[in-house]
Amino acid sequence: MLDHLIFNVKKWFEISNDMSAITANNKNYYACPSRFTVMAETPIKNPNTGNGWRVLNDAEVTCVGAGQDVYFFDGQLEIYADSDENKHPNNAVYSHYYYTGVVEKTNVRNVIWGGG
């Protein structure tokens, strides 16, 4: 009986499996997949140096958060400098590994929902 009383005083929000976002108590919440692939040539903003980087190869990463149009990730990406004179990775003068970041949802594929 006590559990029935406790659950009746809490607010409940129905969330279907096909929803990408909900609004509850005037706050927006976005669905976060477990993993996804960041596509090659995706522009990446490096928090240390700013814009001007691109992903060298497709890379699967772990999703750690989501926004309206972006996913936040943790995983290893090989990126290269994308200056005016170096527009292709074969001409890149500098590359290194990048481990956390933000990517637009339009630049991901193979989105995996749930565990495993």
C-alpha positions in Angstrom: 0.0 0.0 0.0 2.8 2.4 0.8 4.4 2.0 -2.6 1.1 2.8 -4.2 0.9 6.1 -2.3 4.5 7.0 -3.1 4.1 6.4 -6.8 0.9 8.4 -7.0 2.5 11.6 -5.8 5.3 11.5 -8.4 4.9 13.0 -11.9 5.2 10.5 -14.7 5.9 11.3 -18.4 5.2 8.7 -21.0 8.1 8.2 -23.4 7.7 6.0 -26.5 10.7 4.2 -28.0 10.5 6.2 -31.2 10.8 9.6 -29.6 14.0 11.6 -30.1 13.1 14.2 -27.5 10.6 15.1 -24.9 9.7 18.2 -22.9 8.9 17.6 -19.2 8.5 20.3 -16.6 9.5 22.9 -19.2 12.8 21.2 -19.8 14.0 19.5 -23.0 15.5 16.0 -22.9 17.1 14.3 -25.9 17.5 10.6 -26.6 21.1 9.4 -26.4 22.2 6.3 -28.4 24.8 4.0 -26.9 27.2 4.3 -30.0 27.4 5.7 -33.5 29.9 6.1 -36.3 31.4 9.6 -37.1 31.9 9.8 -40.8 35.2 10.6 -42.5 35.6 14.2 -43.6 33.3 15.4 -40.8 34.4 18.9 -39.6 35.3 18.8 -35.9 35.7 21.7 -33.5 38.8 21.1 -31.3 38.4 22.7 -27.9 42.1 23.6 -27.7 42.6 25.0 -31.2 39.1 25.8 -32.5 37.8 25.0 -36.0 39.8 23.7 -38.9 39.9 19.9 -38.3 38.4 17.0 -40.1 38.0 13.3 -39.3 40.4 11.2 -41.4 38.5 7.8 -41.3 35.0 6.6 -40.2 35.2 5.9 -36.4 32.8 4.3 -34.0 32.5 6.2 -30.7 30.4 6.1 -27.5 27.6 8.6 -27.1 27.8 10.5 -23.7 25.1 13.1 -24.4 22.7 14.6 -26.9 21.3 18.0 -27.8 18.8 19.1 -30.3 21.1 18.8 -33.3 24.3 17.3 -31.9 25.7 14.3 -30.1 28.5 14.5 -27.5 31.0 11.6 -27.8 33.9 9.8 -26.2 36.2 7.8 -28.5 39.2 7.9 -30.7 39.1 9.9 -33.9 42.1 10.5 -36.1 41.8 14.1 -37.3 43.8 16.3 -39.7 44.4 20.0 -40.1 42.1 21.4 -42.8 43.8 24.7 -43.8 43.2 26.4 -47.1 46.1 24.8 -48.8 45.5 21.4 -47.4 42.0 20.3 -48.2 42.5 16.5 -48.3 44.1 14.2 -45.8 46.8 13.1 -48.3 48.0 16.7 -48.2 47.6 17.2 -44.4 50.6 18.6 -42.7 49.5 17.6 -39.2 47.2 14.9 -37.7 46.6 13.5 -34.3 44.0 11.6 -32.2 41.0 13.3 -30.7 39.1 11.7 -27.9 36.0 13.7 -26.9 33.9 16.1 -28.8 30.7 17.3 -30.4 29.4 16.2 -33.7 26.3 17.2 -35.7 23.6 14.5 -35.9 23.7 14.8 -39.7 27.4 13.6 -39.7 26.8 10.3 -38.0 25.6 6.9 -39.1 25.2 3.3 -37.8 23.4 4.7 -34.7 23.1 1.9 -32.1 20.4 2.3 -29.5 20.3 0.4 -26.3 23.0 -1.8 -24.7 25.6 -4.0 -26.3 
